[in-house]
Amino acid sequence: MKIAVLYALTTAIFLVLDAVMLKLHMQPLFRRALGDQLLTDIRMAPAAGFYLAYIAGLLFLVSLPALKTGSAIVLPAAIIGAMAYGTYEFTSYAIMKAWSPQMVVTDLLWGTFLTAFSAWAGVALTRVIFKG
């Protein structure tokens, strides 16, 4: 039960924050650089697949150990975020003409923060719910 709550909370935090950032900042930034290369509506299946698998990996590697042993949360989660978002951004910048350094830096910093904050908040809220 505790794992399901941790997963649900972490996922909800991640999705809400990412939806706001994507709508308000990332979409306009990417639209300026990529124009009509962006879809008007996202493809939900691949997006859902990424989010569900990414949060599961984050829980397995960071959140569950932190919940069980009190190990660090923020730095390991930030490293995972930087690696995941960095892989996408640096690869895209390396092979696509329209990719810009601003897109790389913005998304890399966002993914790093989002991953670290979501992991920390998910664990913190789960501890409150289960009193430790």
Secondary structure, DSSP 8 states (H G I E B T S, - for coil): -HHHHHHHHHHHHHHHHHHHHIIIIIHHHHHHHHGGGS-SS--HHHHHHHHHHHHHHHIIIIIHHHHHH----HHHHHHHHHHHHHHHHHHHHHH-TT--HHHHHHHHHHHHHHHHHHHHHHHHHHHHHTT-
